[in-house]
Each structure stands twice: as C-alpha cells, then as structure tokens.
Amino acid sequence: MAPTRTLPLRIPRVPGEGLDSWLDALAVRNAAPLSQMIEALGLSDGMSRHDFAKPLWTTALTSQESEHLAFATGVDQEQLRDMTLARWQGRAIQIDLQRRRVDRHRLWGRSCGSRYCPACLKETEGRWQLSWRLAWTFACTRHRMLLADSCPSCDAIPRTRANYLGTLPVLGTCPTESGDRLRNRCNQDLAQAAAPVLEEDSPLIRTQRMIADLIEVPAETTTAFAGVYGHPPIAVRQILADLKTFAVRVLAVARDEDLVHWGNNELVQRCNEFRRSPLTSYRGRREAHIKGPWAAPTDAAATGIALSAALHALSAPEPSVAMDRIAWLTDRLQASGSETAHCDIKRWSTEASSELAAIVLGATHREHGRRAVRLHYRSTIGRPRQPVKGLDLPRARAEKIPVSLWDTWTLRLMPRTCAGNLSWATVQQALAVSTLQVGAWINLPQAMRIFGTNIEMKTLSRTLETLHRDEAGVEILQAITLLADHLDTEGAPINYARRREVFGRRNSFLTADQWTEIQ
C-alpha cells in the first residue's frame, strides 16, 4: 500500500548510515512503533512476519519500495539506494537482486549480522553504519578501534534480526530475542562494549583505509596496484577477490611468527582462537564453522590480520618485491604439503586472477621450482605467466635456433665449477632444447624430436640437471628465458629449420664410429 502522506517529523541521515538504522531513528522521532512506521512508509506490501524480522530492504530496495520511501521522506531514490548494500553490488559483494540475498560464496559476503564500533554508536546516539555489515570492514579508522563482533551480554551477532515491531526501537542496543517471549530483547547498550584500540601506524588501520578507498571510490577500476597487475586498469572487484583468496591461505597455514608482523600478541591470540574454532553467522548465532574456507570470518582480528598480510603482498611496487613478500607463505604451503602448481592455485578460488597465480608461482619457484617448471612459467624473470599449450610456439622458435646453441652463448653459460664433468657438445644441445621449453607446455622428448637431437635423453636430462644445480643455475635459466623472448620478438637472420631439412637432422648424421668404419 502506497503512503498517503509524507512524514510530519523527519530526521536527517547520519553520513554512512544504513537504511534499517535510519528507519529505527524515524520511528523514534515520530514516537511510533516500528510496525506502524513501516506501514506509513509503504514498505509492508506482501511482507510476511518472517520478512519483518529480517527485512530485505537492508540488502536492496525494489523500485516500488524506493518510490514509496522517496515520497514519504523526501529523500532522493539514489540516496536511498546508497543506504542499502546494493551500493556495493558487483564491487565488494555480489547480490542476487531478485531474491535480495548476498552471495556468501563470492567475494566475502555476509548474509546477516554486523560488526560495530562502540565509540561511533556513542557519538551518534546509536546510529548504525552500513559499512559495518561488510566483511571487508574490521576496524574504525576514525577512533582507531577494532570493531566488536558480538554483544558483550548475550554473545549474539547484532543486527541479525530487526527490532521488535510492536514497540519503539531502542537505538544502539542489542535487539536479540531473550527468553521465550518475542518482545523480550537483550537490550544491552552496545556503546558500552569493549574494543581494542589500535596504534596510528597499525597495519590494520592502514589496510582498512586502503580497502575503504577501494570500495568507496565510484570508479570500477584502479591503477593503484600496477606493481602486481601491470599498468592497465584492473577491476576493483578482482583485487578484492584476490585479497580474499590470499587471506584464506594466510588463515590456513600462517604461524604465530608470521602473524606478529601485522598484529600484536592480543590480536594474534584472537586470530588463533578463531582459526582453532571458526564461527559463522549464517543463522544469526555463533556456531561451528562447517561451510568451508570461502566463508567470511566473523572475527575482526582474524579478518584484519589476514587482509593486512594479503594487501602487503598485492600492493608491492613490482612483481619481484611481491614474490619476496609472500615467500614465507609459499614456504608454509610447501611445509604443509599443499600443492602450488598453477592448476592448484586456480582451485583455491574460481575468482583468483592469473596475476595472483603468477606471483605465488614466482615465489614458489625461487626456492622449490624444478628446472622445466621455471622455464614453462618464465618465473626467473619478471612476472610469471601461464604456459602456452600446443607445439606451435616451440616449432616457430626452433626455426631461429641451431640444434647446438651458438658457441658464444654456450661459452658464457658453461659453468666454471662443473665444466670438467660436462661435454661441450652435449651442453650446446641441452641449452638449445631448453630454449624451446620457455613459456610453452612441452616436455624434453617433444623438444628433442623437434630438433632431431642425436644424443640420448638420459644424457641430455642429466646434463640439464647438472646445469640447474650449479650455483649459477638460476642465472642460466634467466639467460635462456631472455634469449627465447628475444628470438620470439626479433627473429633470426637464418631459418635453421629449413637448413636442417636440406642438410639433414642431427639424428640422421653419421656417428664417429660409422665414419671411422667407412674410412
């Protein structure tokens, strides 16, 4: 039913306030029970008792509800939309607009409940900030306080259900049902709750400010993370998805000595308590977390520490710095037995970007990568990337390389410490074969067949492993990768594939014994 008149008494919205909080304030201003206020605003059409208990307009308004509210209150419809979670649709959360439900599987959506800042509630006389409902919000940058997660009296997560409809709302108190009777509520003054005060230079405060800037700026893309993502603008949604993916791994494998970089002992202890017995708020109660690692943490300390670690890595000025910053995480993953191949990283989350996979791979390969894997992903230089499938790239590159790498290149790449144990001719062919593996999914036998190499694979493989284990092994791989990139872009004056076709391949040449016998 549409409202027949505008409200006689109105109250301005507190900056950043949520719609449900503002409706409570309107009810108090007009001295009317919440049920009467909802009916006067034209929001009661087709609503059941359950809908009143958990109103959907906190998440998003229908066009009809928006029109009714705008008429009754005189507030612009766009401002009304900004008082709902739809304000961050597609950026910080994903909403099923038809059902008006937050998707808990994507990004870090909370289906119900909210954190809160006791100091803000005291300042505003109980008005509730909309951003507190986001899993991304864990600290108040104004008061430098970690947000409270639950009511200090009943331990329930606030704002899971609406205030009792039959009476005037009591602003800033816990509306959780208490006892058998519906109208009995906890009514704990949440402004009196205790919350840890953070230092001005706390990593959690810096992280909260950076995340707030990301989700509040109207632009859908940003170039603030060019060090990891490159200079083209990257979607804010993708950055947040990568932060979530990284943060989940931090909560899974980090140790105390890792976590203390982003929080003091009190915060680390809280984080560990959550990790030992995670809790969720899906039914509005604190219960054992059985939904999987995609669920948003209900503990502000755990959220803040995990996101601070993730942001520290993704905000690096260049990929190599990012790899240095996450080396501790890849070490923990290796120690826990977790796989860190490209396909494994993609399984961490369907939302993980190729750039996140690249820096994790790069950090992993620095200490634990095999020779072929480092060449496939080009992880010894710059930003690693996923290898190209098929043999087109190796075949095109083989046209620009002789079967035995040029003498001048081999001379520079031949290790001094183990040169006496290596055959010059074998090293030449081994280096040439390795060049075909750069940036491509191609194994050693396939590369040898393209060239027509005339030495045994066992000998070639042993030679390559000897080169890789040398103290200059990483530099050798870097040189081979740079050579492959140069040949791909600049080409070569000689078509070596045509030369091999005309004069024959190595494996069709006469051996030394055959030549001696002929003589």
LUMLOVO-229422 format. One line per 2 residues: number of its first residue (from 1); for each residue x, y, z of C-alpha. Coordinates in pm, whole numbers, always signed. Example, Ala and Ser with C-alpha at 12.3 -4.5 7.8 and 13.67 -1.06 7.14 Angstrom:
BEGIN
1 = +1230/-450/+780  +1367/-106/+714 $
This chain:
BEGIN
1 = +0/+0/+0  +145/+334/-105 $
3 = +189/+604/+161  -94/+861/+158 $
5 = +111/+1145/+302  +464/+1248/+382 $
7 = +603/+1204/+731  +529/+1501/+956 $
9 = +851/+1460/+1151  +1176/+1369/+984 $
11 = +1534/+1315/+1090  +1842/+1356/+870 $
13 = +2053/+1055/+788  +2390/+1026/+959 $
15 = +2664/+1003/+692  +2719/+636/+607 $
17 = +2411/+519/+796  +2225/+206/+688 $
19 = +1859/+210/+591  +1748/-13/+879 $
21 = +1913/+217/+1132  +1755/+523/+974 $
23 = +1408/+364/+984  +1460/+291/+1354 $
25 = +1554/+659/+1409  +1245/+773/+1214 $
27 = +1024/+555/+1433  +1176/+704/+1748 $
29 = +1141/+1059/+1608  +770/+1004/+1532 $
31 = +709/+813/+1857  +561/+526/+1660 $
33 = +623/+150/+1685  +835/+15/+1404 $
35 = +539/-173/+1253  +337/+148/+1216 $
37 = +635/+331/+1069  +691/+58/+809 $
39 = +324/+72/+711  +327/+453/+689 $
41 = +628/+438/+458  +459/+191/+224 $
43 = +706/-91/+292  +462/-352/+425 $
45 = +310/-473/+96  +324/-852/+62 $
47 = +553/-893/+363  +526/-1189/+597 $
49 = +614/-1195/+966  +949/-1351/+875 $
51 = +1016/-1067/+629  +961/-814/+907 $
53 = +1207/-997/+1132  +1478/-998/+861 $
55 = +1380/-717/+624  +1515/-749/+272 $
57 = +1537/-373/+221  +1861/-373/+421 $
59 = +2013/-551/+121  +1829/-377/-163 $
61 = +1509/-186/-235  +1257/-274/-502 $
63 = +1156/+6/-737  +817/+29/-562 $
65 = +970/+46/-215  +1214/+311/-334 $
67 = +932/+522/-479  +723/+493/-160 $
69 = +1015/+585/+63  +1116/+878/-155 $
71 = +759/+1015/-147  +713/+973/+228 $
73 = +1052/+1104/+338  +1152/+1345/+60 $
75 = +1484/+1168/+17  +1615/+1110/-336 $
77 = +1593/+748/-458  +1964/+737/-537 $
79 = +2044/+835/-179  +1807/+566/-55 $
81 = +1988/+307/-267  +2318/+417/-112 $
83 = +2173/+330/+228  +2146/-39/+126 $
85 = +2410/-300/+49  +2322/-260/-321 $
87 = +2555/+38/-302  +2848/-207/-336 $
89 = +2683/-450/-577  +2936/-611/-811 $
91 = +3228/-442/-638  +3263/-554/-274 $
93 = +2973/-801/-262  +2756/-995/-505 $
95 = +2378/-975/-454  +2103/-1186/-605 $
97 = +1879/-887/-673  +1574/-1100/-749 $
99 = +1587/-1273/-410  +1769/-980/-244 $
101 = +2029/-1203/-83  +2404/-1162/-52 $
103 = +2600/-1439/-224  +2822/-1579/+51 $
105 = +3032/-1784/-193  +3164/-1491/-394 $
107 = +3392/-1219/-265  +3333/-1215/+112 $
109 = +2961/-1164/+159  +2786/-1176/+494 $
111 = +2424/-1286/+474  +2325/-1121/+801 $
113 = +2464/-961/+1113  +2710/-680/+1156 $
115 = +3017/-563/+1344  +3012/-225/+1516 $
117 = +3224/+48/+1671  +3113/+128/+2028 $
119 = +3265/+477/+2009  +3071/+560/+1692 $
121 = +2747/+435/+1849  +2809/+661/+2148 $
123 = +2883/+964/+1930  +2578/+919/+1707 $
125 = +2340/+804/+1983  +2301/+455/+1843 $
127 = +2300/+511/+1466  +2439/+216/+1269 $
129 = +2692/+245/+986  +2608/+46/+673 $
131 = +2973/-45/+605  +2987/-239/+933 $
133 = +2780/-508/+759  +3061/-573/+510 $
135 = +3311/-849/+583  +3575/-608/+447 $
137 = +3521/-370/+740  +3700/-477/+1056 $
139 = +3828/-151/+1212  +3713/+206/+1271 $
141 = +3974/+439/+1125  +3815/+740/+1298 $
143 = +3858/+604/+1651  +4140/+358/+1566 $
145 = +3945/+73/+1719  +3896/-286/+1615 $
147 = +3525/-340/+1555  +3329/-552/+1803 $
149 = +3188/-876/+1665  +2915/-961/+1912 $
151 = +2706/-838/+2203  +2904/-846/+2532 $
153 = +2592/-962/+2717  +2429/-1236/+2505 $
155 = +2726/-1304/+2270  +2494/-1281/+1968 $
157 = +2596/-1108/+1646  +2399/-780/+1632 $
159 = +2157/-667/+1361  +2086/-1026/+1255 $
161 = +1718/-955/+1315  +1520/-631/+1328 $
163 = +1399/-463/+1645  +1067/-581/+1787 $
165 = +795/-430/+1570  +538/-371/+1843 $
167 = +737/-118/+2044  +959/+184/+1992 $
169 = +1312/+79/+1888  +1587/+146/+2139 $
171 = +1875/+282/+1933  +2220/+139/+1984 $
173 = +2108/-166/+2182  +2117/-537/+2105 $
175 = +1779/-643/+1960  +1843/-1018/+2001 $
177 = +1548/-1212/+2139  +1590/-1304/+2505 $
179 = +1371/-1565/+2670  +1055/-1730/+2542 $
181 = +854/-1420/+2466  +908/-1246/+2132 $
183 = +909/-897/+2278  +1179/-982/+2531 $
185 = +1507/-847/+2391  +1863/-834/+2520 $
187 = +1873/-450/+2506  +2240/-435/+2603 $
189 = +2384/-89/+2533  +2641/-174/+2266 $
191 = +2816/+161/+2311  +2949/+18/+2637 $
193 = +3117/-280/+2468  +3495/-306/+2494 $
195 = +3706/-300/+2178  +4086/-296/+2134 $
197 = +4241/+40/+2046  +4497/+22/+1765 $
199 = +4811/+229/+1712  +4803/+502/+1448 $
201 = +5065/+317/+1244  +4899/-21/+1291 $
203 = +4898/-234/+972  +4528/-299/+1034 $
205 = +4446/+72/+1022  +4647/+119/+702 $
207 = +4480/-181/+545  +4131/-66/+644 $
209 = +4191/+277/+493  +4318/+130/+165 $
211 = +4025/-112/+139  +3778/+166/+222 $
213 = +3929/+376/-58  +3891/+82/-297 $
215 = +3526/+14/-228  +3411/+374/-186 $
217 = +3562/+535/-497  +3296/+542/-775 $
219 = +3537/+415/-1045  +3509/+44/-1120 $
221 = +3881/+12/-1198  +4208/+131/-1046 $
223 = +4576/+152/-1134  +4690/+166/-771 $
225 = +4818/-193/-786  +5020/-163/-1107 $
227 = +5320/-334/-947  +5145/-671/-947 $
229 = +4873/-626/-1209  +5054/-411/-1461 $
231 = +4965/-64/-1584  +4626/-133/-1750 $
233 = +4341/-55/-1506  +4230/-357/-1305 $
235 = +3877/-408/-1174  +3836/-330/-804 $
237 = +3628/-646/-775  +3923/-856/-897 $
239 = +4161/-701/-645  +3916/-773/-363 $
241 = +3869/-1130/-488  +4248/-1183/-485 $
243 = +4274/-1031/-137  +4014/-1280/-16 $
245 = +4189/-1574/-186  +4524/-1480/-33 $
247 = +4376/-1407/+310  +4211/-1751/+324 $
249 = +4554/-1912/+270  +4704/-1695/+545 $
251 = +4441/-1814/+793  +4503/-2172/+684 $
253 = +4883/-2203/+714  +5036/-1898/+889 $
255 = +5224/-1940/+1215  +5249/-1704/+1511 $
257 = +5586/-1572/+1395  +5423/-1477/+1065 $
259 = +5111/-1314/+1212  +5301/-1085/+1453 $
261 = +5410/-874/+1156  +5051/-744/+1131 $
263 = +4913/-759/+1484  +5019/-751/+1847 $
265 = +5006/-1055/+2073  +4646/-989/+2177 $
267 = +4525/-976/+1817  +4729/-1281/+1719 $
269 = +4578/-1473/+2010  +4228/-1379/+1897 $
271 = +4313/-1478/+1542  +4440/-1816/+1658 $
273 = +4127/-1875/+1868  +3917/-1817/+1559 $
275 = +4138/-2045/+1349  +4110/-2325/+1605 $
277 = +3731/-2295/+1625  +3596/-2082/+1340 $
279 = +3249/-1938/+1386  +2990/-1828/+1138 $
281 = +2680/-1612/+1148  +2461/-1769/+882 $
283 = +2172/-1834/+1120  +2242/-1535/+1335 $
285 = +2413/-1745/+1603  +2773/-1826/+1685 $
287 = +2819/-2187/+1580  +3087/-2421/+1449 $
289 = +3206/-2320/+1103  +3135/-2609/+863 $
291 = +3075/-2416/+542  +3427/-2411/+403 $
293 = +3710/-2159/+364  +3506/-1935/+134 $
295 = +3304/-1808/+432  +3382/-1460/+560 $
297 = +3549/-1471/+906  +3326/-1349/+1186 $
299 = +3624/-1234/+1392  +3750/-882/+1322 $
301 = +4106/-959/+1437  +4136/-1263/+1210 $
303 = +3991/-1066/+918  +4219/-769/+973 $
305 = +4541/-968/+1010  +4468/-1188/+707 $
307 = +4375/-893/+486  +4678/-693/+603 $
309 = +4908/-978/+501  +4733/-1007/+165 $
311 = +4740/-634/+95  +5106/-613/+190 $
313 = +5182/-856/-93  +4947/-721/-360 $
315 = +5047/-357/-304  +5413/-427/-385 $
317 = +5571/-182/-633  +5684/-463/-868 $
319 = +5638/-840/-906  +5979/-934/-764 $
321 = +5903/-743/-443  +5564/-912/-420 $
323 = +5734/-1250/-452  +5976/-1160/-172 $
325 = +5682/-1056/+47  +5496/-1384/+5 $
327 = +5796/-1617/+22  +5701/-1700/+382 $
329 = +5355/-1813/+269  +5485/-2040/-7 $
331 = +5729/-2192/+244  +5436/-2266/+477 $
333 = +5234/-2413/+191  +5523/-2637/+94 $
335 = +5573/-2745/+455  +5203/-2830/+490 $
337 = +5211/-3044/+177  +4985/-2810/-22 $
339 = +5036/-2810/-396  +5126/-2479/-559 $
341 = +5116/-2557/-930  +4914/-2320/-1148 $
343 = +4612/-2550/-1154  +4626/-2586/-774 $
345 = +4628/-2210/-722  +4331/-2177/-954 $
347 = +4149/-2429/-735  +4198/-2205/-433 $
349 = +3920/-1989/-574  +3736/-1959/-904 $
351 = +3780/-1583/-866  +4161/-1586/-838 $
353 = +4334/-1388/-1113  +4624/-1505/-1327 $
355 = +4834/-1226/-1172  +4787/-1372/-823 $
357 = +4875/-1717/-952  +5184/-1569/-1118 $
359 = +5335/-1412/-806  +5263/-1723/-598 $
361 = +5430/-1937/-863  +5723/-1698/-885 $
363 = +5778/-1707/-510  +5746/-2086/-505 $
365 = +5985/-2145/-793  +6256/-1931/-640 $
367 = +6323/-2193/-376  +6129/-2503/-475 $
369 = +6081/-2489/-852  +6212/-2753/-1088 $
371 = +6410/-2652/-1395  +6139/-2729/-1652 $
373 = +5864/-2564/-1444  +6067/-2243/-1413 $
375 = +6112/-2235/-1789  +5746/-2315/-1860 $
377 = +5624/-2028/-1642  +5919/-1794/-1713 $
379 = +5936/-1748/-1336  +6303/-1647/-1325 $
381 = +6232/-1308/-1483  +5961/-1052/-1427 $
383 = +5603/-1169/-1385  +5543/-1542/-1446 $
385 = +5260/-1633/-1678  +5072/-1946/-1775 $
387 = +5247/-2152/-2045  +5107/-2171/-2397 $
389 = +4958/-2507/-2492  +5048/-2686/-2812 $
391 = +5368/-2708/-3017  +5321/-2406/-3243 $
393 = +5538/-2174/-3031  +5828/-2422/-2986 $
395 = +5826/-2507/-3357  +5832/-2141/-3456 $
397 = +6118/-2078/-3214  +6309/-2383/-3343 $
399 = +6333/-2212/-3683  +6554/-1948/-3518 $
401 = +6788/-2175/-3319  +7052/-2428/-3429 $
403 = +7047/-2775/-3274  +7372/-2685/-3095 $
405 = +7348/-2342/-2937  +7594/-2086/-3070 $
407 = +7947/-2111/-2932  +7949/-1755/-2796 $
409 = +7631/-1821/-2593  +7746/-2161/-2473 $
411 = +8081/-2018/-2364  +7904/-1760/-2145 $
413 = +7659/-2012/-1997  +7902/-2301/-1933 $
415 = +7951/-2323/-1554  +8311/-2297/-1442 $
417 = +8272/-2518/-1138  +8150/-2828/-1322 $
419 = +8278/-2769/-1676  +8515/-3065/-1648 $
421 = +8222/-3302/-1593  +8027/-3180/-1895 $
423 = +8067/-3238/-2265  +8077/-2919/-2470 $
425 = +7866/-3069/-2749  +7609/-3207/-2504 $
427 = +7578/-2872/-2326  +7522/-2696/-2658 $
429 = +7232/-2924/-2747  +7092/-2920/-2392 $
431 = +7078/-2540/-2387  +6912/-2530/-2729 $
433 = +6646/-2783/-2622  +6580/-2583/-2302 $
435 = +6513/-2272/-2509  +6214/-2445/-2668 $
437 = +6060/-2506/-2324  +6039/-2137/-2230 $
439 = +5676/-2028/-2194  +5536/-2347/-2351 $
441 = +5388/-2676/-2232  +5648/-2902/-2393 $
443 = +5847/-3181/-2235  +6202/-3287/-2305 $
445 = +6125/-3571/-2553  +5898/-3343/-2757 $
447 = +6164/-3071/-2774  +6428/-3327/-2874 $
449 = +6206/-3458/-3154  +6154/-3109/-3295 $
451 = +6531/-3061/-3317  +6621/-3420/-3410 $
453 = +6885/-3435/-3137  +7135/-3722/-3173 $
455 = +7212/-3786/-2803  +7019/-3999/-2553 $
457 = +6750/-3834/-2345  +6905/-3969/-2023 $
459 = +7233/-3796/-2106  +7059/-3473/-2200 $
461 = +6842/-3475/-1888  +7142/-3540/-1661 $
463 = +7331/-3254/-1824  +7040/-3013/-1770 $
465 = +7005/-3111/-1404  +7379/-3056/-1356 $
467 = +7346/-2708/-1503  +7043/-2636/-1284 $
469 = +7212/-2746/-963  +7513/-2526/-1029 $
471 = +7543/-2206/-823  +7478/-2014/-1145 $
473 = +7178/-2233/-1233  +6917/-1958/-1189 $
475 = +7123/-1714/-1399  +7146/-1977/-1675 $
477 = +6767/-2014/-1676  +6727/-1636/-1683 $
479 = +6958/-1608/-1984  +6775/-1885/-2170 $
481 = +6437/-1720/-2098  +6560/-1381/-2220 $
483 = +6707/-1540/-2531  +6375/-1710/-2608 $
485 = +6185/-1382/-2563  +6431/-1200/-2790 $
487 = +6400/-1463/-3063  +6020/-1451/-3040 $
489 = +6011/-1075/-3091  +6315/-1005/-3311 $
491 = +6355/-1331/-3502  +6682/-1459/-3654 $
493 = +6851/-1398/-3995  +6879/-1774/-4063 $
495 = +6594/-2026/-4089  +6756/-2316/-3906 $
497 = +6456/-2546/-3958  +6495/-2512/-4336 $
499 = +6870/-2574/-4303  +6802/-2894/-4106 $
501 = +6551/-3004/-4370  +6801/-2950/-4653 $
503 = +7112/-3091/-4489  +6952/-3345/-4260 $
505 = +6888/-3364/-3888  +7143/-3450/-3624 $
507 = +6989/-3790/-3562  +7048/-3880/-3927 $
509 = +7416/-3780/-3921  +7692/-4039/-3922 $
511 = +7836/-4120/-3586  +8211/-4110/-3523 $
513 = +8226/-4492/-3526  +8039/-4510/-3857 $
515 = +8271/-4253/-4013  +8577/-4447/-3895 $
517 = +8436/-4768/-4040  +8369/-4604/-4377 $
519 = +8724/-4474/-4390 $
